[in-house]
Amino acid sequence: MKDEYDVIVVGAGPAGSITAQTVAEKGYNVLLIEKRQEIGDPVRCAEGCSKDTVSPFIDLDPRWISAEVEGARVFAPDGTLIPMGKDSNKPGIVLERKIFDRALAQNASKSGAEVVVKTSALGLLKKNGSITGIRARSFGEEMDIRSKIVVGADGIESKVGRWAGIDTTLELKDIETCAQFLMTDIDIDPDFCDFFVGNNIAPGGYAWVFPKGNKMANVGIGVVGSRTNEMKPIDCLNKFVKERFPEGKAIELIVGGVPLSRPIERTVGNGILLVGDAARQSDPITGGGIYNSLRCAKIAGDVIAEAFSMKDYSRNTLNKYEKEWRETIGKSIEKNYRIKELFMKMTDKQLNDLARSLDGMNFNEMGTLSLIKQLIKNNPKVFFELRSLF
Ligand SMILES: Cc1cc2nc3c(=O)[nH]c(=O)nc-3n(C[C@H](O)[C@H](O)[C@H](O)COP(=O)(O)OP(=O)(O)OC[C@H]3O[C@@H](n4cnc5c(N)ncnc54)[C@H](O)[C@@H]3O)c2cc1C
């Protein structure tokens, strides 16, 4: 490692790797650091997304696609089924993120970024109100590394934003705390990603079963942080698995959090920019953050390259990133946050009634938003406060 780069990216998840790749492709010196010794491991993800959400950022590769699915199914607390998203143009996939994240980092490296594992950011260097680099520990050795811009892509536990004076605090009600088993020897429908809602299953959240091929699946549960006193995610998960997959075996356990907040107040400063979970850019309804991270990272990379062409690394210039992600991903986060807030307050009876209100409808082309629109249409009183959103 050198002691100075144009850009330092902290965290080699999807957000960090795409930012690093985008900037390096334009010919700037980029250092991408990852505190763990293996990129993508442990995985901390249910790995569900669709081909069209990742294909703009990386060539599809069967090495990191565990399974392809026809669609998703939501089960109400009483078992009423809502099949959705069976759209042949947008086939769903379940990733193998251990390979996917490494492929993204490899692409960043191929584009010229220097990728270094087992290297943590410990703090930021500052001069005259600007961020000018990081204090890092690499393989046990502490050092200062300077740069014109630091990118905080350090995930939900992000410290980079806080060090820069950006408020990234999440309220407990805006965090989903999750536990997930990778299960084997279970009988599931391999063609669907399944979601189960209900206050006795996952208070304020949901359980999921995402097939990974060969009778394997990610089986997980997210409980909203403000209700973990009622039931801990791991207890919910054990109960769910015991009831539904008594014969299955758990061969991996992961725990992690997902931000479900509305867009935070700012994600840029002088010489600093936050992206991905560090910028709280995941979807408040589903908790999905892969696509949002990739998309925002591309915007971030392009804006950083522009800042270099102007030789101006100030907040003013980086604000272009702020503006662009807020106008796109930010708008859907804002909308979905309001929907999430309403769903979180619902009783099991209300959830069952909503599911039944869709009886007999054709869901073949239904995604999350069209499903919600239909729910609002069928239940105008329940969704009165959301009427202005659609
Ligand atoms: C249980 C669970 C299930 C999920 N399921 C889905 C799903 O099915 N679909 C979906 O789209 N999204 C899902 N998500 C969300 C998704 O995993 C995240 O939104 C996504 O990984 C965000 O990418 P990122 O690059 O911003 O952060 P991350 O992938 O978290 O990467 C951040 C990286 O920064 C590193 N880092 C942190 N601090 C430092 C430091 N100081 N120095 C150096 N490196 C550091 C971390 O080790 C990590 O590798 C799930 C999340 C969880 C927890």
The ligand as an SDF file (V2000), in Angstrom:
LIG
                    3D

 53 58  0  0  0  0  0  0  0  0999 V2000
  -30.0020  -10.9990    7.2740 C   0  0  0  0  0  0  0  0  0  0  0  0
  -29.9650  -10.0750    6.0880 C   0  0  0  0  0  0  0  0  0  0  0  0
  -30.6190  -10.4470    4.9290 C   0  0  0  0  0  0  0  0  0  0  0  0
  -30.5880   -9.6160    3.7990 C   0  0  0  0  0  0  0  0  0  0  0  0
  -31.1880  -10.0450    2.6530 N   0  0  0  0  0  0  0  0  0  0  0  0
  -31.1440   -9.2880    1.5430 C   0  0  0  0  0  0  0  0  0  0  0  0
  -31.7140   -9.7540    0.3300 C   0  0  0  0  0  0  0  0  0  0  0  0
  -32.2190  -10.8680    0.2370 O   0  0  0  0  0  0  0  0  0  0  0  0
  -31.6600   -8.9410   -0.7600 N   0  0  0  0  0  0  0  0  0  0  0  0
  -31.0720   -7.6990   -0.7100 C   0  0  0  0  0  0  0  0  0  0  0  0
  -31.0670   -6.9780   -1.7320 O   0  0  0  0  0  0  0  0  0  0  0  0
  -30.5070   -7.2510    0.4310 N   0  0  0  0  0  0  0  0  0  0  0  0
  -30.5110   -8.0080    1.5480 C   0  0  0  0  0  0  0  0  0  0  0  0
  -29.9060   -7.5710    2.7080 N   0  0  0  0  0  0  0  0  0  0  0  0
  -29.2520   -6.2640    2.6960 C   0  0  0  0  0  0  0  0  0  0  0  0
  -27.8930   -6.3270    1.9950 C   0  0  0  0  0  0  0  0  0  0  0  0
  -27.1460   -7.4090    2.4880 O   0  0  0  0  0  0  0  0  0  0  0  0
  -27.1580   -5.0140    2.1990 C   0  0  0  0  0  0  0  0  0  0  0  0
  -28.0280   -3.9510    1.8910 O   0  0  0  0  0  0  0  0  0  0  0  0
  -25.9190   -4.9040    1.3180 C   0  0  0  0  0  0  0  0  0  0  0  0
  -24.9680   -5.8710    1.6590 O   0  0  0  0  0  0  0  0  0  0  0  0
  -25.3260   -3.5090    1.4660 C   0  0  0  0  0  0  0  0  0  0  0  0
  -24.1030   -3.4490    0.7960 O   0  0  0  0  0  0  0  0  0  0  0  0
  -22.9630   -2.4710    1.3260 P   0  0  0  0  0  0  0  0  0  0  0  0
  -21.8320   -2.6370    0.3920 O   0  0  0  0  0  0  0  0  0  0  0  0
  -23.5280   -1.1350    1.5660 O   0  0  0  0  0  0  0  0  0  0  0  0
  -22.5840   -3.0340    2.7770 O   0  0  0  0  0  0  0  0  0  0  0  0
  -21.9770   -4.4200    3.2030 P   0  0  0  0  0  0  0  0  0  0  0  0
  -22.2920   -5.4890    2.2380 O   0  0  0  0  0  0  0  0  0  0  0  0
  -22.3780   -4.6160    4.6180 O   0  0  0  0  0  0  0  0  0  0  0  0
  -20.4010   -4.1700    3.1360 O   0  0  0  0  0  0  0  0  0  0  0  0
  -19.7480   -3.3210    4.0600 C   0  0  0  0  0  0  0  0  0  0  0  0
  -18.3330   -3.8170    4.2070 C   0  0  0  0  0  0  0  0  0  0  0  0
  -17.5640   -2.8740    4.9540 O   0  0  0  0  0  0  0  0  0  0  0  0
  -16.6720   -3.5650    5.7920 C   0  0  0  0  0  0  0  0  0  0  0  0
  -16.2540   -2.6640    6.8610 N   0  0  0  0  0  0  0  0  0  0  0  0
  -17.0130   -2.2140    7.8960 C   0  0  0  0  0  0  0  0  0  0  0  0
  -16.2960   -1.3800    8.6730 N   0  0  0  0  0  0  0  0  0  0  0  0
  -15.0620   -1.2940    8.1110 C   0  0  0  0  0  0  0  0  0  0  0  0
  -13.8680   -0.5910    8.4640 C   0  0  0  0  0  0  0  0  0  0  0  0
  -13.8170    0.2220    9.5490 N   0  0  0  0  0  0  0  0  0  0  0  0
  -12.7700   -0.7370    7.6940 N   0  0  0  0  0  0  0  0  0  0  0  0
  -12.8080   -1.5490    6.5920 C   0  0  0  0  0  0  0  0  0  0  0  0
  -13.9050   -2.2450    6.2120 N   0  0  0  0  0  0  0  0  0  0  0  0
  -15.0240   -2.1180    6.9610 C   0  0  0  0  0  0  0  0  0  0  0  0
  -17.5100   -4.7630    6.2560 C   0  0  0  0  0  0  0  0  0  0  0  0
  -16.6780   -5.8010    6.7540 O   0  0  0  0  0  0  0  0  0  0  0  0
  -18.2470   -5.1320    4.9780 C   0  0  0  0  0  0  0  0  0  0  0  0
  -17.5610   -6.0780    4.2030 O   0  0  0  0  0  0  0  0  0  0  0  0
  -29.9110   -8.3750    3.8510 C   0  0  0  0  0  0  0  0  0  0  0  0
  -29.2600   -7.9950    5.0320 C   0  0  0  0  0  0  0  0  0  0  0  0
  -29.2680   -8.8400    6.1340 C   0  0  0  0  0  0  0  0  0  0  0  0
  -28.5380   -8.4310    7.3790 C   0  0  0  0  0  0  0  0  0  0  0  0
  1  2  1  0
  2  3  1  0
  2 52  2  0
  3  4  2  0
  4  5  1  0
  4 50  1  0
  5  6  2  0
  6  7  1  0
  6 13  1  0
  7  8  2  0
  7  9  1  0
  9 10  1  0
 10 11  2  0
 10 12  1  0
 12 13  2  0
 13 14  1  0
 14 15  1  0
 14 50  1  0
 15 16  1  0
 16 17  1  0
 16 18  1  0
 18 19  1  0
 18 20  1  0
 20 21  1  0
 20 22  1  0
 22 23  1  0
 23 24  1  0
 24 25  2  0
 24 26  1  0
 24 27  1  0
 27 28  1  0
 28 29  2  0
 28 30  1  0
 28 31  1  0
 31 32  1  0
 32 33  1  0
 33 34  1  0
 33 48  1  0
 34 35  1  0
 35 36  1  0
 35 46  1  0
 36 37  1  0
 36 45  1  0
 37 38  2  0
 38 39  1  0
 39 40  1  0
 39 45  2  0
 40 41  1  0
 40 42  2  0
 42 43  1  0
 43 44  2  0
 44 45  1  0
 46 47  1  0
 46 48  1  0
 48 49  1  0
 50 51  2  0
 51 52  1  0
 52 53  1  0
M  END
$$$$
